[in-house]
Structure formats: structure tokens, C-alpha cells
Amino acid sequence: MYAILDIETTGGKFNEEGITEIAIYKFDGHQIVDQFISLVNPERNIQPFVVNLTGINSSMLKNAPKFYEVAKRIVEITTDCVLVAHNANFDNRILSTEFRRLGFDFERKTLCTVELSQKLIPGLDSYKLGKLCRSLGIPVSSRHRADGDAIATVQLFKLLLNKDVDKEIVKQAIKTENTRKLAPKLLNFIDELPSISGLFYIHNNERNILYIGKGKNIKKSANQLFLHTSKKALFIQNNVVSVSYEETGNELITQLKFVQEIKIHKPKLNFLARPKVSKINFSNENLLVIDKGRNVGEKSVLLIENNKFKGFCYTDLSYQINNLDVLKTLISPMENSIINRSIIKKYLQKNTVEKLIRF
């Protein structure tokens, strides 16, 4: 679970700043499940340049709650969450300072979307939130206001999760405490999985992936695994301490992601059969395969360029699809392997997708 936040402050000397506005979106890795947005009376002057930047002035904050009045809500919404922010060190320092003034130690794990973006989307001209979002086609409303910047960070973080093929982000959020009590409670894991198309990951006490499963209905697929009595299934049942999942939106992405994830993570309990086909080419050298995404309004996009499969992405803006340079930035690379080309070819022969765009 993640608490994606943005904070606006008064400016001023280091560790003497006060919070003027805060926005927190609780995000389960797939959707927003809770939120808290509020102006805050900092009980101190706001630097003039900050007023010009944010538009927040002292008169707006006269009747706003003071920090101690919102502190409990902040603790509640961030408990058991990893804090995610654009320049997370700053936001975490400001929060910790405010809580320290109240005599409370505020400690949370953090993830910085600046650092993640530099690692997962290298080579961009700027990693400032506004310029980064523009280069990725992510809309930003109310720039330099906590709510606008926080919701833009949510969209950015969703993109980064899709780019993170090594699952380093997910691994940091996995809980491993009380593992002896968790393992027998397989029904709890099933209850937490949705009935959607995608992949599910069986993690052990070291946060390693033991097994990757897939299905049109991952709740049903995981339930079947936990009911099996084979040696492999029993080993999984005895060693599972956490189950995470990834929604794909459609069967084609599920199949492609399944192959990629097994090659990357090499889980000891998965086996990937070698394809028997020797050569597969696409009839069109340059092709976009557009189909439904993970939610209403979102589309999945596969990119085939110069007869080579490049990868896929999700987008909810036609601008991102129609601008090839932006689209290439969003694409999560995938191997142009025989098995992937075979999966795509067979799927397109047997199924209808929403749109095929030749370019």
C-alpha cells in the first residue's frame, strides 16, 4: 500500500518551514482507495515568492485547521504505507518536522518518483514534475497546488509501476512479519485478489517470487492452485507469505507479461516451454495494436516497428497514441522473441481487438 502525497509549505529557513496545504492519495498499486486533502494554517508567515508560486496566501489559511488538528488523519491514512512523492526526501522531512514539534516520531518508508523516473525512464531533458508529465503526456491541473501535483504523481507512479519489470517497487512494499501465522491462512490471500485478468505472484519470507500464475480471473486461478495437492502446490501453500498481483486488462497482455516475468524473475516453480515455430513475421512492418486497458477509458497499446515487437503501454489519452514520440517513451520494452511474436500472431488470428493502426 502506498500513500502518494504532495505538500506545499511557507518556505523559509531549513526545518523552520510550515505546511500550508497537503494532499494524500492512498493507492493500493491499482487504484485510489482513500484520500485526504486540506489547507493547513502554518501559524507563521508565507514567503512572498511562495505566494506567487502557489497562489496560497495567509488570508486563505486564516480559518484552515492547524497541523495538530489534521495530524491524526495523516497518521491514519499513511499507516502501513510506503510514502511516495516527487522529491520524497523533502515531503518526508517536512512531515517528520511537524510531527516532531508535536512530540511524535513519524517514520515511514519512502519512494521518490524523481529517482524512479531517472532509473526507469532515462535520458529525458528534465525530471521536474511539470516538465516530466508534459513529456509523458500526463495532464497536470493546478500546478504547485498539493492536490494537482499529488494526482499527477499518482498517474506517474502507475506508469513507473508498469515500467518496473524487476518488481523492485512492489518488493519494498511487501510485508513479511508474522509469517508463520500467515502461511496457513490461504483464504485470506484469495479474498484479497480481484476477479480480473492478470498475473499473481507468490512471495516467500525473503520477498522472492516463488511462483507466477496467470488467468482471466486471477482469484479463481489462485484458488485452484491452493486447492491442488501436487508436490509443487503443497510447497507453495507451505511457503507463501504474501501474494501480489498485476492487472493487465486483456488476455494478450497477460500472455506476454507472463513470458516476460518468468524470464526476468526465474521463479523456481515455473517452467516455460520453448516454442516450436522457427520464424514469424508480421504482415505489416509498423503496427499499433489497440485494445481495452485495465479500467474504463484506458487503452492498452502494443508497438510493432520495422517488423519487430517493441513492447506495450497503457494510455487514457488519444494524444499519447497519436504522438509516436510520446508513445515510445511510455512503452515498457519487451523482447522481440519468437514466442512473443507467436503469441501476438495467434491472438490476432483468433480474436478481435479494438483497433489496428498502421503507420
N, C-alpha and C positions, 0 to 999 in steps of 0.2 A: 504494500500500500504506500502511496506517495502523497505528500502534501506539497502541491505546487503553488508557490507564493510570489508575491511582489510587494515591496514596501517602499513608500515614499517618506522622506524624512525632512527635517528642518534644515539640514546642512549645519555647518559649524565645525568646531574642533572635534578631533578624533575622540570617540567614546563619550561625547557630550551631546550628540545628536538626539533628537526625539522623533518618534513616529507620528506622521500626520495622516497616513492612510495605509490600510493593509487589506490585501485580498488573498484568500487561501482557497484553493480547489483541492478537495480530497479525490484522488484519482486511483482507481484500482488496477491500472495498467491497460484498461479497455474503455472505461467511461468515468465521468464525474459522478461521484456518489454523495457528495456533500460540499457545501461551500460556506465561506464566511467573508463578508466584505463590509468594511466600516471605515469612516473617517475617525481620527483619533485626536483628541486635544493634547498637544505635546507639553503644555504648560511652560512654553518657552518661545522665544521669537523665531520666526522663519526667515532665513537668509533671503534677501531680495532676488538673487539670481534663481533661487529655487521657486519662488513665487512666479517668476516669469516663465520658468521651465514647465511647472506642473499646473499652474493656474490656481493652486490651493493657497488661500490667504488666511490670516488669523480670524477674520470675521466669520469665515465659513466654519471654523472649528470651535467657535465660542460655546456652542451647545452640544458639541460632539462628546462622546464618552472619553474619559481619561483611560490610560493604559490599564490601570489596575481593574477597571470595570469590564474590560474585554479579555483580560489575561486568562481567566478560567476557560472561556470558549476557545482560545488559541491552544491551550493545553489539550483540551478535549479533541479538537479536530486533527491535531498533529501526533497524538499518542499512537505508538506502534507504526509510525510512518517515517519514511525517508524524506527529508526536506529537499525539494527541487527548486532551484531558482537560477536565473540568468545572472551570474556572478554570485554564487551561493555563499561565499565567504562573507560578503557584505551583509546580506539579509540575515544570515545566522548570527553574525556578530551584533547587529542591531537588536535582534530579539533577545539574545543572551544578556546584553547590557541592560535592557529594560527589565527583564526578569530578575537580574542581579540586584537592581535597585529596590525590588520588592522582597529581596532575601530568598529568592527561589533559584535553584540551579536548573537551567533549561538546557538539556543535552539531547541532540538528535543527530543521526547520521545525515550526511548531506550529499547531494549530487549537483554538479554545476553544468548547466546546459551550454555555457561557453566552452568549457573544456571538452565536453562530449561532442559538441559540434566540430571543434577543431580536429578531434580524433576521427570522427565518423564521416565528416564532410570536409576533407582538407582542400586547401587551395582557393578558398573564397577571399575576396578583397577585404571584407570586414566581418567581424563576428559580434558587432554591436546589435542589440535585439532588433531595432528597426530595419537596419540595412540587411541583416541576415534574413529576416522574414520576407522582405521585398524580393531578395534573390531567390527565395524558395517558393514564392507565390502565396505566402501565408498572410491573410489580411490582418492588419493591426488597427484597431479603433482606440481612440482615447490614449494615444501615446503619452508616456510619462504620467499616466494615472494607474493606480495599482490594479484595478480590475482589468483594464485594457491590456496592460503588459502581462498580467498573470494568465489571462485566457490565451494570449498569443504564445506564451511559454508552454501551456498545455498542448497546443497544436504542434509546436516544435518538438516537444518531448515525445509525442506519439510518433512523429516521423523518425526521431532518433531511436526509439524502441524497435522500429521496423528495420532500421539500418544496422542495428547491433546484432550481427549474426553470431557473435561469440557469446551472447546472452550475459555479458558482464553486468549490465544494469539489473536484470532480473535476479541474478545470483546474490547481489548485495542486499536485496530486499527479502530474501528467503529467511524465515525463522527456523532455528534448529533446536530451540530449547525444549525440554520435556519430551525428548524423542522416544523414550521407552513407553510413554503413555500414548503418544500419537500413533505409533505403528499399528496397533490392533484396531484402531477406530477408522476402518476403511470407509464406513458410511459417511463420516464427516467429510472426507475428501470428495466423495461422489456428490454430496449436497452442494458443495462449493463450485462444482463445474456446471457451466451452462449447456443447454441443448442446442449447440451451434456447430457449424462446420469449422474444423481447425485441427490443431495439434495439442497434445498434452504431454507434459514432461514429468517423469518420476525422479525425484531427487532423494539422495541419501543424506546422512548426517554431515557429510563434508561438502554439501551443496553440489556434488557432482550429479550429472544426469545418468541414471542407470538405464533408463528406457524411454523411448519416444513412441507415442501412439498417435493415431490419426483417425478421423472419421467424419461423416456428415453430421453426426451427433456425438460429440466427444464425451458427454455424460454417459451415454449408452455404451460407447466403446470402452471407457474406463471401468464401468460397472461389469462388463463381460470379462475384462482382464482380472478383476478382483474376485470373480466367481470361479475362474479356472483353477484346476488342481494339478496342472503340469508342474514340473520341477522349476521351470523358469518363472511361472506365475506365482508360485509359493515363495520363491526367493524375493520377488518384487514385493509381495504382500508383507514379508517379514522385515524388509529393509527400507520401505518408503517412510519418509518423514515429512515430505511436502510434495504437493502436486501443483504445478503451474500450467497455464495453458496459453495458447495464442490463437486468436480468431483470424480466419483467413477470408471469410465471406463467400467463397465458392470452392468447388471441388478441384478445379485446375490449380489454383494457388496452393491448396492443401497438398496435392501430389508433388508439386515442385518444391515446396518448402520441406516436405518430409525427406526427400532425397538430399537436399542441401544440409539439413540439420544433422542427419546421420553421418554425412561425410565430414562435417565440421567437428561435431562433438564425439563421434565414435563411441556411442554408448555400448557397453559390454554385452548388452542383451538384445541388441538389434542386429539384423543381418540384411544386407542389401544385395539382391540378386543382380548379376550382370546382364545387361540387355543382349539379345541375340542378333539384333539388327546391326548391319555393318555401316550403312550410310543413310542419312536422312537429310534432305534439303527442303526448305520452304519454297513454295511456288512463287512467292513474292519476296524480293530481296529486302524491302523495307516495309514493316508492318507494325501497327499498334493493335493489340487485342484488348478491347474494352469490354468489361463485364461488371456485374454488381460487386460492390465492396462489402465492408463489414457492417454498415448501417445505411439508413435511408439517405439518399443524396450522394453517398460516396461511391466512387468507381475504382475498380482495380484496372491497372494498365500493364500489359506485357510489351516490351520493346524488342523488336527483331530488326536489326540493321545490317545491311550488307550480307543478308542470309545467315546472320549469327544472332543467337538469343543472348540479349544483354542483361535482362533482369526484369524486375517488376516494381511497382509502387502503388500507393493509394492516393487518390486526389478527390476533392469535392468541388473543384473549380474548373470550368471549361478552359479558362485561361491557361492553367497548368498543362492541360492536354494539348492545346493548340500551339503552345510555345515550346518547341523541341529542346531548346537550350535549358529552360527551367525544368522540363520533364526529365532530362538526363541527369540533372542534379538530384532529383527526388528518387531516381531509380536505385533500388538495392541490387547490386550486381549478383548475377548467378552464372554458374559455369555453362559454357556453350558445349555441353556434353551430348553424347549420343542419346543417353537415357532421357535427358531433359527435352531434346528435340523430339524424341519419340513420344513422350508424354503429351507435348503440345499438339503434335500432328494427330495423334489418335483422338485426343479430346475434341479438336476442331472438326474431325470427321464424324464424330458421334453426337456432338452437342452443338447447340446454337448459343452463341454469345451475343451480347447486346449490340456490339458494333465492331467492324474491322475497318481500320483506316490505313490506306496505302499512301505512302509518301515517297 
